[in-house]
């Protein structure tokens, strides 16, 4: 809590309305007095931070989305110079991936300026069943989230256990013939893995054990982007 009572109570009200809440549910979830919960919810509704659905329950309002869209993405802003530095340090293309259901999306990248390289354009959607970034995005997930995917994966549960043990992943010709990669996790402030940072390039240059050469650099980059 911040110590600013009315602000703290308003934040508690907003959190309680994420999945919709009647006044009775607000009181039960927030433990605030009924009159206080009602007064704050009405005030937040006036400011469009809460809206009423067809059942009269409060839900997050459009003003929250407007404010969120106006804010810079802290991770992407911080990632841009770090990806460029990682590319320069390793001599390979660098990428940042986020998971979306059974896919992963390249949301930022720094490509080699010349020479043979693995190009992954920003916005590319790749499967979660192959590649070192996919291994990172799955390795710390609960078993019930991983098991349905494993039969389709080019890696095994043992692979993911090894990724958790050493803190990074590598792949060779797993996602695409002739391509090798190394990835590491990016974590939020609670320690949860929220993204994967990677380098990728031709096997001819990275070799069959790319992690031996580049894991430390990729892990350090992931650590610098964690906890933002």
C-alpha positions in Angstrom: 0.0 0.0 0.0 1.1 3.5 -0.7 -0.2 5.1 2.4 -2.6 7.3 0.5 -5.8 5.8 1.7 -8.3 6.9 -0.9 -5.9 5.9 -3.7 -5.1 2.5 -2.2 -8.9 1.8 -1.8 -9.6 2.9 -5.4 -6.9 0.5 -6.7 -8.4 -2.3 -4.6 -11.8 -1.6 -6.2 -10.3 -1.7 -9.7 -8.6 -5.0 -9.1 -11.8 -6.5 -7.7 -13.7 -5.5 -10.9 -11.5 -7.3 -13.4 -14.0 -10.1 -13.9 -17.0 -8.0 -13.1 -18.4 -7.3 -9.6 -21.7 -6.3 -8.1 -21.7 -4.1 -5.0 -22.1 -7.1 -2.8 -19.1 -8.8 -4.5 -17.1 -5.6 -4.1 -17.7 -5.5 -0.4 -16.9 -9.2 -0.1 -13.7 -9.0 -2.1 -12.3 -5.7 -0.8 -13.5 -5.9 2.8 -14.4 -2.2 2.5 -17.5 -0.8 4.1 -20.5 -1.0 1.8 -20.9 2.8 1.6 -17.2 3.3 0.9 -17.1 0.7 -1.9 -20.2 2.1 -3.5 -18.9 5.7 -3.4 -15.5 4.8 -4.9 -17.0 2.6 -7.6 -19.4 5.4 -8.6 -16.5 7.9 -8.7 -14.4 5.6 -10.8 -17.4 5.1 -13.1 -17.7 8.9 -13.6 -14.0 8.9 -14.7 -14.7 6.0 -17.1 -12.3 3.7 -15.2 -15.3 1.5 -14.5 -18.4 0.8 -16.5 -21.6 -1.1 -15.8 -22.4 -4.2 -17.9 -25.9 -5.3 -18.8 -26.3 -7.0 -15.4 -25.3 -3.8 -13.6 -22.0 -5.2 -12.5 -18.9 -3.0 -12.6 -16.1 -3.9 -15.1 -12.9 -2.1 -16.2 -13.7 1.0 -18.3 -12.3 2.4 -21.5 -10.2 5.0 -19.7 -7.9 2.3 -18.4 -7.2 1.1 -21.9 -6.6 4.7 -23.1 -4.1 5.3 -20.4 -2.4 1.9 -21.0 -2.1 2.6 -24.8 -0.6 6.0 -24.1 2.2 4.5 -21.9 5.4 3.3 -23.6 6.1 -0.4 -23.5 8.9 -0.5 -21.0 10.2 -3.9 -22.1 10.3 -3.0 -25.8 11.9 0.4 -25.1 14.6 -1.2 -23.0 15.1 -4.1 -25.4 16.0 -2.1 -28.5 19.5 -1.0 -27.5 20.2 -4.3 -25.7 19.3 -6.4 -28.7 21.7 -4.2 -30.8 24.4 -4.7 -28.2 23.8 -8.5 -28.1 24.0 -8.6 -31.9 27.3 -6.7 -31.9 28.8 -8.8 -29.2 27.9 -12.2 -30.8 27.9 -11.2 -34.4 24.4 -12.8 -34.8 20.9 -11.6 -35.3 19.1 -11.0 -32.0 15.3 -11.3 -31.2 12.8 -10.9 -28.5 9.8 -13.3 -28.3 6.5 -13.2 -26.4 4.2 -16.2 -26.1 0.6 -16.1 -27.4 -1.3 -19.3 -26.8 0.5 -22.0 -28.8 2.6 -19.5 -30.8 5.4 -17.1 -30.2 5.7 -13.7 -31.7 8.9 -11.8 -32.5 8.2 -8.3 -31.1 11.7 -6.8 -31.5 14.8 -7.7 -33.5 18.3 -6.5 -34.4 19.6 -8.0 -37.6 23.2 -8.4 -38.9 23.9 -5.7 -41.5 25.5 -8.1 -43.9 26.6 -11.7 -44.5 24.7 -15.0 -44.0 22.1 -14.5 -41.3 18.8 -15.8 -39.9 16.3 -13.0 -40.5 13.1 -13.0 -38.3 11.1 -10.0 -39.1 9.2 -8.2 -36.3 5.7 -9.5 -36.2 6.7 -13.0 -37.3 4.5 -15.7 -35.7 6.4 -19.0 -35.0 5.2 -22.3 -33.4 5.9 -23.2 -29.8 7.0 -26.7 -30.8 10.5 -25.9 -32.0 13.4 -23.6 -31.3 15.3 -22.5 -28.3 13.0 -19.5 -27.6 10.0 -21.9 -27.5 12.0 -24.1 -25.0 12.5 -21.0 -22.8 8.8 -20.0 -23.0 7.7 -23.5 -22.0 10.4 -24.6 -19.5 9.0 -22.8 -16.5 5.3 -23.3 -17.3 3.3 -25.7 -15.1 3.1 -29.3 -16.4 -0.6 -29.0 -17.3 0.3 -26.2 -19.7 3.2 -28.1 -21.3 2.0 -31.7 -21.5 -0.6 -31.1 -24.3 2.1 -29.5 -26.5 4.9 -32.0 -25.9 3.7 -34.7 -28.4 4.1 -32.1 -31.2 7.4 -30.7 -29.9 10.8 -31.4 -31.5 12.2 -31.3 -27.9 11.3 -33.4 -24.9 10.4 -32.9 -21.2 14.0 -33.9 -20.4 15.2 -31.0 -22.6 13.0 -28.6 -20.7 14.3 -29.9 -17.4 17.8 -29.2 -18.6 16.9 -25.7 -19.7 15.5 -25.0 -16.2 18.7 -26.4 -14.6 21.2 -24.3 -16.6 19.1 -21.3 -17.3 19.3 -21.1 -21.1 18.4 -23.1 -24.2 19.9 -24.0 -27.5 18.7 -25.5 -30.7 20.3 -26.8 -33.9 18.2 -27.3 -37.0 15.1 -27.6 -34.8 13.0 -24.7 -36.1 14.6 -24.5 -39.6 17.3 -26.5 -41.4 20.7 -24.9 -41.2 19.7 -22.6 -38.3 21.0 -22.6 -34.7 20.0 -20.5 -31.8 20.5 -19.7 -28.1 17.9 -18.2 -25.8 17.5 -17.1 -22.2 14.5 -16.0 -20.1 13.3 -12.5 -19.3 11.4 -12.4 -16.0 9.0 -10.0 -14.4 9.5 -8.7 -10.8 7.9 -11.9 -9.4 10.3 -14.1 -11.2 7.8 -15.3 -13.8 9.2 -15.8 -17.3 7.4 -13.3 -19.6 9.6 -13.4 -22.7 12.6 -15.0 -24.4 15.7 -13.2 -25.8 17.6 -15.0 -28.5 20.3 -15.0 -31.0 20.2 -17.1 -34.2 22.3 -17.7 -37.2 23.7 -20.4 -39.6 25.0 -23.6 -38.1 28.2 -23.1 -40.1 29.0 -20.2 -37.9 27.3 -21.0 -34.6 28.3 -24.6 -34.6 26.5 -27.6 -33.1 26.8 -26.4 -29.5 26.0 -22.7 -29.9 25.4 -22.3 -26.1 29.0 -23.0 -25.3 30.0 -19.8 -27.2 27.1 -17.5 -26.6 24.9 -18.6 -23.6 26.6 -16.2 -21.2 26.0 -13.1 -23.3 22.4 -14.1 -24.0 21.7 -14.8 -20.3 23.2 -11.5 -19.2 21.0 -9.6 -21.7 18.0 -11.4 -20.4 18.9 -10.5 -16.8 19.3 -6.9 -17.7 15.7 -6.9 -19.2 14.2 -8.7 -16.2 12.3 -7.0 -13.4 11.4 -3.9 -15.4 
